[in-house]
Amino acid sequence: MTEEPSGSNTENIEDDDWHLYANAGYGAAESVEAETSVEEDEDTEEEWFDGDDFYHQGASIDWDSPPCPAPLGIAHVIKIGVCDFCLHRIGGRRTKSQGFGGGAELRNEAYARDSELTKFETPEICPLCEDLFDDVGNIVERIIHSVDGVGFKSMQLGIHLPKDLLQSEDAIRTKHGSQGSRPLKASFAQAIQDEMLLRSPEISFVKDYPDIMVTVDTLTLRVDTDVRPVFIYGRYEKLVRGIPQTRWPCRSCRGRGDGCESCEGTGLQYRESVQDIIGDPVKTILDASDTSFHGMGREDIDVRCLGSGRPFVLEIKNPKLRELELSLIEDKINSNDPEKVKVNSLKWCNKKDVSRVKETRSEKSYTIRFRIDKPITEEEAIESIEALSGVTLEQETPKRVSHRRAAKTRKRRVTTISNVLVEGQEIQFSLRCEAGTYVKELVHSDEGRTSPSVSSVIDRECEVLWLDVDEIHAD
């Protein structure tokens, strides 16, 4: 069965959006005017430099020196003014200390070999990292502040670096750094991770399914924190009619803004939904911002879902708590509105289970009751209706969903029909059928769009009174 239109509650849970950064435009070109006349300047061809003529304090640096870890290579990168951290990461030499401490050791060793190196003054900014490593402590403080009060165990770190800085660093490192030395981006991320682990050793840094994603913009030192959702699998029973599975936006205002007079400002066509009856208690318990509901199909608003219930995954967004006894959550949900919705079989799951639940096609069992326009004998009704067991239906898209479903003919198999009950001009029976079968249309034929149908085999007009989902044969 397919429910009437409702608001989409499924997010695109395959990919996460990252900011796009253009070139930062670091650096400035300076020109020195020649002592010539204006006329001579106009005739003189402009001279361009490709970086091979690098001058420091009036002396040309040897760009043809061997790469690190050769002593001349280390001397060269000291001359161009790399910071201690970058000296260590591209130096390719083992040291007692790491980071700035390891770079200081390499620098002192180089000074001991060649005292002339001490005459090279350290520039204002490191040409490899532009002194980013000085800000590691500041960035870690910002990360810790941004996750204050949030429970988590794993983190994924994203670093945004200007394209021109990455290119210039790569050019210097690949030519003068040791073979296999780590690029700036990976080194900077590792430095932040190391500092975080010193302060919070219980954190683990992962590539897949982190509890928290942190992105750092190195231009502004801005830290953005994205608390990843948690997911709970379970089954729900809808014990009353008149409740949609998910939030249904108001038809008039479509749920925008503060609503309208039609929805009394709620933005909803129906005040209640299975999503909110289940999700609101969970949102409160886990201190989350919202929920999304992913069901294994959906029943119509006027249809109950009984038996062991319909499988679903509840996605809880921005939770400050990520772990809690599911028995406590289940009790809280079942005490929220026990006469309308109950849940069972709750368990923690992950993002992949959303696709699994939504894509699973399971047979379903129903009980349906309808009224006919003129009497029929019990024997004729039972014989005619039970004859539809094992039949493959051809169902054109029903009129009631034609505005949102493609117009096509679907073939669906009725597995069994049983328990036919005739009470005057009201008839009731149970059936088991293939996923996607339009059961109401199986009875009343939808003006011939479903063939064969109960209406056609008993030669009566049929009006559906109610329909229940008895079981969803999944798991």
GIPE-V228458 format. One record per residue. PSI is psi in radians with two decimals (none if undefined). Layout:
((PSI) (PSI))
This chain:
((2.60) (2.23) (2.88) (2.83) (2.45) (3.01) (2.50) (2.25) (0.22) (2.12) (2.77) (1.67) (0.29) (-0.68) (2.68) (2.41) (2.39) (2.61) (2.60) (2.26) (2.30) (3.13) (2.43) (-0.36) (0.63) (2.64) (2.80) (2.50) (2.33) (2.50) (2.58) (2.13) (2.37) (2.67) (1.22) (2.94) (2.93) (-0.71) (-0.69) (-0.65) (-0.68) (-0.51) (-0.20) (2.27) (2.35) (2.40) (2.31) (2.60) (2.45) (0.19) (-0.09) (-0.41) (1.54) (2.17) (2.42) (2.06) (0.65) (-0.04) (2.38) (2.38) (2.51) (1.75) (-0.13) (0.23) (2.70) (2.68) (2.87) (2.62) (0.25) (2.46) (-0.69) (-0.57) (-0.77) (-0.71) (-0.67) (-0.83) (-0.46) (-0.70) (-0.63) (-0.06) (0.52) (2.62) (2.95) (-0.64) (-0.83) (-0.57) (-0.71) (-0.73) (-0.46) (-0.07) (-0.53) (0.39) (2.51) (2.42) (2.84) (-0.64) (2.94) (2.91) (-2.31) (-0.68) (-0.72) (-0.67) (-0.65) (-0.65) (-0.81) (-0.67) (-0.76) (-0.66) (-0.74) (-0.69) (-0.65) (-0.58) (-0.61) (1.75) (-0.33) (-0.40) (-0.46) (-0.29) (-0.23) (1.96) (2.49) (2.22) (2.96) (-0.47) (2.43) (2.26) (-0.27) (-0.73) (-0.10) (0.69) (0.49) (-0.60) (-0.33) (-0.37) (0.09) (-0.82) (-0.73) (-0.76) (-0.74) (-0.69) (-0.71) (-0.66) (-0.82) (-0.70) (-0.68) (-0.43) (0.21) (2.23) (-0.02) (2.24) (2.24) (2.80) (-0.45) (2.67) (2.55) (2.36) (2.29) (2.37) (2.27) (2.05) (2.54) (2.45) (-0.71) (-0.57) (-0.74) (-0.70) (-0.79) (-0.68) (-0.73) (-0.66) (-0.76) (-0.79) (-0.77) (-0.45) (-0.65) (-0.20) (2.91) (2.71) (2.30) (0.10) (2.57) (2.44) (2.87) (-0.82) (-0.82) (-0.68) (-0.71) (-0.75) (-0.72) (-0.65) (-0.71) (-0.74) (-0.77) (-0.74) (-0.67) (-0.70) (-0.50) (-0.60) (-0.55) (1.38) (-0.24) (-0.18) (2.48) (2.42) (2.18) (2.87) (-0.47) (2.47) (0.97) (2.74) (-0.60) (2.42) (2.23) (2.24) (2.41) (2.17) (1.90) (-0.24) (-0.73) (-0.09) (0.44) (2.41) (2.14) (2.28) (2.26) (1.89) (2.06) (2.61) (2.81) (2.77) (2.40) (2.21) (2.56) (-2.97) (2.49) (2.58) (2.19) (1.93) (-0.13) (2.86) (2.84) (0.21) (2.19) (2.81) (-0.79) (2.98) (2.39) (1.87) (2.58) (2.37) (-0.49) (-0.96) (-0.08) (0.45) (0.18) (2.63) (-2.36) (0.36) (-2.82) (-3.12) (-0.60) (-0.70) (0.11) (0.65) (0.01) (-0.43) (0.11) (2.46) (-0.61) (2.32) (-0.60) (2.69) (2.75) (-0.69) (-0.83) (-0.57) (-0.66) (-0.76) (-0.60) (-0.81) (-0.66) (-0.72) (-0.70) (-0.81) (-0.77) (0.07) (0.96) (2.95) (-0.57) (3.10) (2.76) (2.57) (2.26) (1.88) (2.76) (1.41) (-3.00) (2.62) (2.78) (2.80) (-0.67) (0.29) (2.34) (2.72) (1.92) (-2.66) (-2.43) (-0.07) (2.97) (2.26) (2.51) (2.84) (2.20) (2.12) (2.11) (2.10) (2.43) (0.90) (2.42) (-0.39) (2.43) (-0.21) (2.30) (2.66) (2.15) (-0.42) (-0.61) (-0.72) (-0.75) (-0.74) (-0.69) (-0.73) (-0.81) (-0.29) (-0.06) (-0.88) (1.20) (-0.38) (-0.17) (-0.85) (2.37) (2.71) (2.80) (2.94) (0.61) (2.48) (2.62) (2.48) (-2.94) (-3.06) (-0.62) (-0.50) (-0.38) (-0.87) (-0.72) (-0.81) (-0.78) (-0.47) (-0.20) (2.30) (1.83) (2.58) (2.66) (2.61) (2.44) (2.79) (2.30) (2.50) (2.42) (2.89) (2.45) (2.77) (-0.28) (2.68) (2.79) (2.59) (2.64) (-0.74) (-0.77) (-0.74) (-0.83) (-0.83) (-0.76) (-0.75) (-0.74) (-0.36) (-0.25) (-0.11) (2.29) (-0.02) (2.52) (2.08) (2.63) (1.98) (1.99) (2.73) (2.14) (2.66) (-0.63) (-0.31) (0.17) (-0.39) (-0.24) (0.11) (2.52) (2.47) (1.86) (2.93) (2.21) (2.44) (2.15) (2.41) (2.32) (1.99) (-0.97) (2.68) (2.32) (3.04) (0.79) (2.16) (2.15) (2.08) (1.53) (-2.17) (0.27) (2.32) (2.52) (2.47) (2.87) (2.62) (2.75) (2.32) (3.00) (2.64) (2.44) (0.07) (2.32) (1.74) (-0.70) (-0.72) (-0.50) (-0.59) (-1.00) (-0.08) (-0.22) (0.90) (0.69) (0.02) (-0.39) (2.22) (2.31) (3.01) (2.89) (-0.72) (-0.68) (-0.60) (-0.43) (-0.04) (0.86) (2.63) (2.36) (2.37) (2.03) (2.27) (-0.80) (2.85) (2.37) (2.46) (2.04) (-0.60) (2.50) (2.02) (1.21) (3.04) (none))
